[in-house]
Amino acid sequence: MEDALKRMEKANIKPDYQLDEFRGLVNKAIDYKSKAEQEDVDFSDAPDEFRGIHFRSEEHTSELQSHHD
């Protein structure tokens, strides 16, 4: 986003008030990202499928083992 702002300023394709509004948006995004990176988010209460944990059924596990033998 910062790159886009610099390009718009250099090309002079937007009026100053729109660049100021976009600059404010860029700063909010940077602040949000910084805060999000600092937070220690606990996902332990999230469902397993959302945390990337997948369990195989006993039937599927048995089938995989029989193919391996």
C-alpha positions as a Markdown table, in Angstrom:
| # | Residue | x | y | z |
|---|---|---|---|---|
| 1 | Met | 0.0 | 0.0 | 0.0 |
| 2 | Glu | 2.9 | 2.3 | 0.8 |
| 3 | Asp | 4.2 | 1.7 | -2.7 |
| 4 | Ala | 0.9 | 2.5 | -4.3 |
| 5 | Leu | 0.8 | 5.8 | -2.4 |
| 6 | Lys | 4.2 | 6.7 | -3.5 |
| 7 | Arg | 3.3 | 5.9 | -7.1 |
| 8 | Met | 0.1 | 8.0 | -7.0 |
| 9 | Glu | 2.0 | 10.9 | -5.5 |
| 10 | Lys | 4.7 | 10.7 | -8.1 |
| 11 | Ala | 2.3 | 10.4 | -11.0 |
| 12 | Asn | 0.1 | 13.1 | -9.6 |
| 13 | Ile | -3.1 | 11.2 | -10.6 |
| 14 | Lys | -5.1 | 12.0 | -7.5 |
| 15 | Pro | -5.9 | 15.3 | -5.8 |
| 16 | Asp | -4.1 | 16.0 | -2.5 |
| 17 | Tyr | -7.2 | 15.4 | -0.4 |
| 18 | Gln | -7.6 | 11.9 | -1.8 |
| 19 | Leu | -4.0 | 11.1 | -1.3 |
| 20 | Asp | -4.4 | 12.3 | 2.3 |
| 21 | Glu | -7.3 | 10.0 | 2.8 |
| 22 | Phe | -5.4 | 7.1 | 1.3 |
| 23 | Arg | -2.4 | 7.9 | 3.5 |
| 24 | Gly | -4.6 | 7.7 | 6.5 |
| 25 | Leu | -5.8 | 4.3 | 5.4 |
| 26 | Val | -2.2 | 3.1 | 4.8 |
| 27 | Asn | -1.3 | 4.3 | 8.3 |
| 28 | Lys | -4.3 | 2.5 | 9.8 |
| 29 | Ala | -3.3 | -0.7 | 8.0 |
| 30 | Ile | 0.3 | -0.5 | 9.2 |
| 31 | Asp | -0.9 | 0.1 | 12.8 |
| 32 | Tyr | -3.4 | -2.8 | 12.6 |
| 33 | Lys | -0.7 | -5.2 | 11.2 |
| 34 | Ser | 1.7 | -4.1 | 13.9 |
| 35 | Lys | -0.8 | -4.7 | 16.7 |
| 36 | Ala | -1.9 | -8.1 | 15.2 |
| 37 | Glu | 1.7 | -9.2 | 15.1 |
| 38 | Gln | 2.2 | -8.3 | 18.8 |
| 39 | Glu | -0.9 | -10.1 | 20.0 |
| 40 | Asp | -0.5 | -13.6 | 21.3 |
| 41 | Val | -3.7 | -15.2 | 19.9 |
| 42 | Asp | -4.8 | -18.5 | 21.5 |
| 43 | Phe | -6.6 | -20.7 | 19.1 |
| 44 | Ser | -6.9 | -23.7 | 21.4 |
| 45 | Asp | -10.7 | -23.3 | 21.6 |
| 46 | Ala | -11.1 | -23.3 | 17.8 |
| 47 | Pro | -12.5 | -26.4 | 16.1 |
| 48 | Asp | -9.8 | -28.7 | 14.9 |
| 49 | Glu | -10.7 | -28.3 | 11.2 |
| 50 | Phe | -9.9 | -24.6 | 11.6 |
| 51 | Arg | -6.6 | -25.2 | 13.2 |
| 52 | Gly | -5.4 | -27.5 | 10.4 |
| 53 | Ile | -5.8 | -30.7 | 12.5 |
| 54 | His | -7.5 | -33.5 | 10.7 |
| 55 | Phe | -8.3 | -36.9 | 12.2 |
| 56 | Arg | -8.7 | -40.1 | 10.2 |
| 57 | Ser | -11.5 | -42.5 | 10.9 |
| 58 | Glu | -10.5 | -45.9 | 12.1 |
| 59 | Glu | -11.8 | -47.4 | 8.8 |
| 60 | His | -9.6 | -45.1 | 6.7 |
| 61 | Thr | -6.6 | -45.9 | 8.9 |
| 62 | Ser | -7.2 | -49.6 | 8.5 |
| 63 | Glu | -7.6 | -49.2 | 4.8 |
| 64 | Leu | -4.3 | -47.3 | 4.5 |
| 65 | Gln | -2.5 | -50.0 | 6.6 |
| 66 | Ser | -3.9 | -52.8 | 4.4 |
| 67 | His | -2.6 | -51.1 | 1.3 |
| 68 | His | 0.8 | -50.7 | 2.9 |
| 69 | Asp | 1.1 | -54.4 | 3.8 |
